[in-house]
Amino acid sequence: MDDYRFIDIDHEPTDEQLAQLMHEVAVEAKERHDKAHAAYFAHIRQMAHAI
């Protein structure tokens, strides 16, 4: 998403640019969620084995 600079107040982003940005943000958010979810349950399993 390097095609558009949000500091350019003279030009609005196109619908396609906004859609691409939202897609990229959604993909990154899912990746971060999945990583955090896996780490959380790995920690829970580790704690359960320690008991």
C-alpha positions, 0 to 999 in steps of 0.5 A: 500500500505504498501507492497512496500517502495519507498526508496528501490532503489534496487527493482523496484515496480511491475506493480501491486503495481504501479496500486494499488498505483495509485488506492489508490491515485485516490480514495483519490483525489476523496474523497477530491474533493467531500468534497471540492466541497460540502463545496464550494457549502454549502458556496455559499448557506449560502452566498445566504441566507444571502443576 
